[in-house]
Amino acid sequence: MSTTARVRLAQELHDGIAQDLVGLSYFIDAIVAQVNTPNEIRADLRELRFNVSEAIDRVRREIFELRSDHASQDLTHTFDKKYELSRVFNELIRNIDEHAQAHKISVTIADDGIGGAGTKAGRSGISGAIERIHDIGGQFTIDSTDTGTRVQITVPWTSR
C-alpha cells in the first residue's frame, strides 16, 4: 500500500471509527455518573467501558502503524508494551473472578521515574482513577517522590 493511501486510511480511521468509539465511551461514562444508575448496571457499564477503551487502543495502534515508518519502531514497541500490560491485567482479573473466590483485589504499580504524580489541578487522569475506585468501594493511595511513584489500589470483590 502506498504511503499516501496508508495516511489517508489512518485519517479515515481517526475521523470515523476512533471518534465514534470515543463518543461511545463518553456516553457510557455519563450513564455511569448518573445518580440513579444501579450499582449492578454500573459494574456492567464499567466492563463495557473497559472493552471500548481496549477497542480505542487497538484502533489507535492501527492508525499509528499506518502513519509510521520503520524509524519509529521504538514508539511502536512502547505502545505494544502498554497494550500487552493492559491485556495481562485484564486476564488476571478475569482469572480472579472465575477461580479465586476472592473477597478483595489489591494492585500495586510502581515506577522509578521522577515522581510528581498527585491529585493537583490538571491531573484529571489520576483524579478520575481515584473517583472510579472510590465509586466501587475501593481505596486508592498514591505516594510520589523524586525517585518514583507508587500506587496501591484495593477493591472489594465478589467472584461470579
Sequence and secondary structure as in RCSB ss.txt:
>XXXX:A:sequence
MSTTARVRLAQELHDGIAQDLVGLSYFIDAIVAQVNTPNEIRADLRELRFNVSEAIDRVRREIFELRSDHASQDL
THTFDKKYELSRVFNELIRNIDEHAQAHKISVTIADDGIGGAGTKAGRSGISGAIERIHDIGGQFTIDSTDTGTR
VQITVPWTSR
>XXXX:A:secstr
  HHHHHHHHHHHIIIIIHHHHHHHHHHHHHHHSTTS HHHHHHHHHHHHHHHHHHHHHHHHHHHHH  GGGHHH
HHHHHHHHHHHHHHHHHHHHIIIII  SEEEEEEE  S    SS TT HHHHHHHHHHHHTT EEEEEEETTEEE
EEEEEE    
